[in-house]
Amino acid sequence: MNSIKNTFLILVILASGAVSFYMVNRKPCDSVITYRLGTLDAGFGIDSAYFLEAVREAEALWEKSAGKEMFRYEQDGEMPISLIYDERQSATDQGNSLESEIGTAKGSASSVKAELESVKSEYDRTLSAYEESVSRFKTRQKALSDQIDYWNERGGAPSAEYRKLTQEQEALGRMADSIEEDRLAVNSLAERADALVDSYNGIVREINTDVDAINRLSDEEFEQGEYSSDADGQRIDIYQFDGRERLVRVLAHEFGHSLGMGHNEDPSSIMYYVNEGKGLSLSSADIADLKVACGIR
């Protein structure tokens, strides 16, 4: 069974031509198929009760439409249903982990970006105030210089004018000190903004690295589940799923194969070869195939 995972197009193939119906005398739906739980690899992180509940939900999809019991769980049932953990589910788990990291990184990036915008706004205000102060300082400084030149050309300023010139010179000194503080504040904000930009760019690089890793995983094609019937009997092996709904759907898909159904052409169907549909109900194509397989009018 195939699965298209989120936006990263991880493709997993539903079991199809590998099914060989060894029990040629058995007609689909003529008798109840008994099943049992087989191997449940711990790598999936679910217990037997959770898995059995999903199996029962999957069988109910067919039984409700057929109006009859078609499958039955028995501790010594004939058909084992197993969870086989290998590189297929490992790839899915790795993809999920990377997506979680991306989600966290995006949150951090948003926080850094918001702080950067705040610092940038403060930088703009501080720089504007600094430039205005520098402009006023230069105007007053030129005026003072002109006054000094004026009185020097006349041999010196009177005492009263001299005191005014001295006071203005002292005021300009204090103003220069204040401007220097503003300059340092502007530079500090600029350095802070640069650091935030570096931080933001670093987070974006991490996100892109994780996205590239997910895209590499998406290039892999693998079977999600498989139904087999041979000299050793019937069995269902589940290799990969992403969440409970996908688990129920792939189980239902393999149950469909056990009833003799192949794939249909409806992308929303349980029996479509790619597990891209949503919801836990049979499509009209599924129901039509069930009626044909079981001779239901």
N, C-alpha and C positions, 0 to 999 in steps of 0.2 A: 504494500500500500504506500502511495506517495504522499509526501507532506510538503506544502510550501510554507516555510517558516517566516512569519512577519514580512518585512520588506527585503529580506536578504536572500530569498529564493533558494533555500536549502531543499533539494529535491530528493525524495525517498520513494522508491519504487514498490508498488504493491505486488505481492506474489501473483503470478499469472500462469504462464505456460509451464512452470515447474510442477504444477499439480498433476499427478497421475492417479487416476481412479482405479486402484487395484481391485477393489471390491465390486466387480462388474455386475454382480447379481443384485446388489442393493439399489433400490430405487429411492431417490431423494424424497424425504418426508414420509416414507412408508412406516418408518419406526423412529422412535426417539433416539437421538444420539446422546449417549451418556459421556460425560467428561469428568476429568479430575484435574487438580492443580499439579503441574509438573515442577520443573526447576524454576525457582524464583530467585534470580541473582540479586544479591544485596546491593549491587551498584545502582539499582533504580531507586532505592530508598523508600520502598513501599512494602507494607506487610501483606500477608495472605488474605486478611479480611478485606482490606481496601481493594486488592486485585479481584477477589471473588465477587465483590459487589459490582465492580465494573464489568466483569464477565456476565453476570446476571442481567445487568442493564442492557448489554449488547444483545444477548439472546432474546430479551423481551421485545426488541424492535421487530424481529421477524415473527415471533409467536403472536404478537398482538395483531399483526396484519393477516397472518394465516388463520387465526382463530383456533389454534390448537397448540399443544405442547410439542415442541420439536427438539429441545435440548433439556438435559437434566444433569445437575451436579450430583455425583456420587463419589465417595472417597476412593473407590476402586473402579471408577468409570473407564470406559475404553479409550477415550481420546484425551491425552494429556495436553494441557495448555500451559506453556512455559514462557518465562521472561528470560531472554538470553542477552546479557550485557556484553557488548563488544565495542568496536570502534564506532559503530553507528550511533549508539546512544551517547557514547563518550563525546562524539562531535557535537551532538545536540546540547549536552550539558555544558560543553566548552563555549558553545555559541550563546547559551543563556547567561553564563557567567560574564562573558564579554559584553553582552547587552546591559547587564546590571552595572558593570563598570562604566559603560558609556553613559548610562542614566545618571550615575553619581558624578561623573566628570562634567556632564552638561550642567548639573546643578551648581557645581563649583565654578564653572565658566560663567554662568549667569551672575553669580555672586561677585566674582572678580570684575565682570564687565560693569555691573551696577556701581561698584566702588570706583572703578576707573572713570566712569561718567561723572560721579560726584567730585572726584579729585580734579578732573579736567575743568569742571564748572568753577571750582574754587580757584584753580590756577588762572583761568581767564579773568576772574574778578580781581584777583591779587595783582596780576600783570597789568591790567588796565589801571588800577589805582597807583601802581608803581610808576607807570609811564606818565600819568598825570602829575604825580609828585615831581618827577624829573623835569617835566616841562615847566612847572611853576618855579622850581629851583633855578633852572637856567634863566628864566625871565628875570627873577629877582637878582640873580648873580650878575647878569649883564647890567641891570639898572645900577647896582652897587658899583660895578666897575666903571660905568660911565660917570657916576658922581665923584668917584675918587680921581679919575682923570680930569674932571672939570676943576676940582679944587687944587689939584697938583699944578695945573696950568696957571693958576692964580697965586701960587706960592704957598698954598696950604689952606685948610679949612678953618673957619672960626671954631671956638671951643664947642659951641652948641651943635654945630654941624658935625664936628669931629665925633662927638658922643653918639649922634644918630648913626653915623657911618660905622662906628665900632659896634653898636648894639645890633645893627643889621648884619654885620659880619658874624657876630656870635650866633645870631638867629639862624643864619645860613649854615653855620657849622652844626648846630643841633638838627637842622633840617637834613643835612647830608648824612648824619648818623642814622636818622630815621629811615632815609631812603636806602641806606646800606642794609638795614634790617629787612626792609621790604624786598630788596634784591635777593638776600639770602633765603627769604621765605618763598620767593618765586622759584629759585633754583631747587629748593627742597621739594616743592610740589612737582616740579618737572622730573626730578629723580624718582619720586614716588610713582608718578604716572608711568615713567619708563619701566620701572620694576613691575608694575601691574600689567603693562603690555607684554613684558617677557613672560610673566606668569600665565596670562591668558593664552598666549601663543603656545606655551608649553603644554597646557591642557588640551588645546585644539590638536596639537601633534599627537598626544596620547589617544585622543578620540579617533583620529584618522588611522592610527596604527591598529586600534581595536577593530575599526570598520574593515580595514584591509584583511585582518585575520578572519573576520566573519565571512567576507567575500571569498576568501580562499576555501573556507569550509563549504561554501555554497556550491563550489565546483564539483563536490563529491556526490555521486548518485549511489543510493543503497536501498535495499529492501527494508521496508518498515515491519512487515510481518509475512508469514508464509504458512499456508495450509498444505499438508502433504498426506497422501494416502498411498501406501505401498505394502510390501510384504510384511512390514513391521506394524502395520495398522495405520490409523489416522492420528494426526497430531497438528497442533497449532503452535508456532513459535513466534513470539513478539520480540522484535529487535529494537524498535525505536518509537517513541511518542513524545509529544511536547504538551503536557497537561492532561487532565482527566478526560476532557471531551475528545481529544485526539486518541486517547487510549481506547475509549469505548467505540469510537468509529472504526479503528483498525481491527478491534476484536470482532465487531459486527461484520466487517468486510470479510474476514477469514471464515466466520460462521457461514456467510453467504456462499463462499467457495465450497464449504463442507456440504452444502445442500445442492451442489451441482451447478451453481451459477457462475458465469464468467463476468467480465467487465462490461459495463455499458458506456454510452457516449454522453451521459448527462453529468456535467462537472459538479452538480450539487448532490449527486447520488452517493450512497454508501459504497456501491459497487463500481464507481468510477475509479480508474487506475491510479489517480492522484488524489491524495487525501486533502483536498483544498476546500471542500464544502464545509458549511457551518451548521450547527444544530444537530440534535439527536433524533432525527425522524427519517423515515424512508421517503424517497422521491417517488413520483408516479412511475418512473422507469424501473426502480427497484421493485415496486409492488407488481408491476407487469411481469418482470423476470421471475419473481417468486411464484406467481400463478402458473407460469409456464413450467418451471422446474418441478413444482409440486402437483401439477394437474388440477389446480384450483380454478373453478369456473366463476 
